[in-house]
């Protein structure tokens, strides 16, 4: 039988994944490190013990259990594993190859119902590339296709052993319903921002009506809805306040319109992007709506003429809850660099760390397990050679749910293969 | 009056000095008169004038010269737009401005070899999309400078990131994308007033996926990599013939009646054959780079540098042997198949092999943080045990790009006699927390983080919400 190129491709990815199987959970003590538990102030010369996948102890002079593997933390920095609040990890392998992209659909009968989880590829090479850089959890979000309602995203665990059934990988699904307003929304709604708002209101109204009159609708005794049955069902947890509605919107006026919409329909709102957010920071703070920003977004467009590197700092200062995201896939690993730039432009260092740990843990509803180095929490932690935001700092150990992940990726395989160009045997015969 | 005698000849007069060791031509009236007398004035000449400057002594800094080891507690003396001296124990001449740079770092002004500022300007609309003349695969006749919008608000953002010189390139839709232009990053009303005096032109060519996708999707030629190469070779055959035709005419009786007709497309290619125009080839894959080098040998020209080169590490020996610069990203990968094998050690491996490694941006965001991109590459190299250090890393964003653009004799290092293009950083330039406090171009303060009067603002930015303030 001749295997198709697709099959060969999958086999290659499976191999790459298999090379990166995490070690089993063990008892490990990191001793003498500078620890940023996020749950409290920095601890110097502290010990972190992890056992059975959980944080077992954190503190100066914490006892090292007998038989624990000891990692010398002298001169090292320990933080929780980082969480990127908006990525396409697992739903794209190669950006320009359509067959590897699964984050958007042009089917206008599948909008809110679309869920990225159905396509996440646990063998994607991007997962290991991202986690060896200290990012252990990520929101995988859909992109707008036919509709301004993109669909449902999931929160994944980057340390899980790759398994075709995603076992252990999906931490929360759905983590949010995603949509766009502003310029992107307008493009999906006939070309005007006002129409985009109306379309979103219509969807929420239909979902509410559907929730209250489902039986009548099924027997044909209720009005038609603009959305398909699948989409209405997917929106139920949003209108019922169980799943947040995460809306990407940048312009200040559009942010205010979005805040009004969320209040009117009583949905849990998360603002994404919000490049002009600092201009309406007090209003955002007053509504207690969290904001997910890319701190490096500062190029002006007509959708965000106020974009500035100081956005994160200004939002924080106004009392807004701020989380960071790369809005990327292949280079989601640069989230730390984004955090460093936020600090360079006014964000307090501890708050920048919080924006990639405890804050997104809370806003995505997983704070019971992840986000702080506290006894009983999932042992997601990273041992850094120094300040995690500095580009010269290396990642030395990454633990996800107590398992140390190997520092191997498809890219380290390439490096090994080409580390020397000795032609005695061509590279294809190496590793 | 200026008469036109054909570009291949004119270029020899206008840019030859930039590839040699001489200073750039004085841009004064005498120079113009001399050039006119020789009938060898290139069109659209640089009208660049440095901003007004004062003699300046920057003292007690950590100075990375990009031409030697880092100097502690050192000073840099600037006068008349030039670097006069670098070292310890320098005295300020009478009347000089003395800048106390204690605790700060000084590097050469950063140089980005791969930028589309001005040809893909913010605020990013179709109306400002001027970087790809994607209407036929060979548009060697277009010049990027004719697309550049000097009011692109991304120029001052790059300046605030320490970038003093940029090569603006056409895009990669075409086999031959057109001529590049090298600009000084100073805000001016016209492009000519930004043009780096004496810098050679570049020609942008593109390998691989982009041209074959753009034209293949229209069912036009080329739709394959072999089509790409056929397209290049046909054009070089025409260019050789054109070059020879002009050569025969110039070396003959120069009968005006028999003067060959100018061809804009072939003029640029002939400029590459003559060595006056530097070839910058967008190429990701190792195997394609090897073929491009063979093609250069076939037609007798030099490849100055590869751009993007995510697989440069696989042929770093070949690149070093051919003395071809590699303009690379710190960590971009995977956005298309030819970028799938990108590794963060690429730049360090090229350096270790004795090559000319460059961190380029190809991005209006990345150009603001070339120092951080270099730092990431340095870290990846050190972590992998590759023999690279901080003094190498500063050259990736200063001296090496200057070399690739043919302007190393004028800028790119802190050495006496060079243009006083430099950055005073708030701290270690490889720290994410450091920012350019002052950026000097030709000895003048072009940007000062603490002085709003020295923070240029394009016309486009007038009336917009307030942006960064000094932290």
Interface residues (C-beta under 8 A of the other chain):
Chain A: X93 X94 X95 X96 X97 X125 X126 X276 X279 X296 X298 X299 X300 X301 X302 X305 X306 X308 X309 X310 X329 X330 X331 X333 X334 X337 X340 X341 X343 X344 X345 X346 X389 X390 X391 X392 X393 X394 X411 X414 X415 X418 X419 X421 X427
Chain B: X122 X123 X124 X125 X153 X154 X157 X209 X313 X314 X316 X317 X331 X332 X333 X334 X335 X336 X337 X340 X341 X342 X343 X344 X345 X349 X353 X364 X365 X368 X369 X372 X375 X376 X378 X379 X383 X384 X430 X431 X432 X433 X434 X435 X460 X461 X464 X465 X466 X467 X468 X469 X471
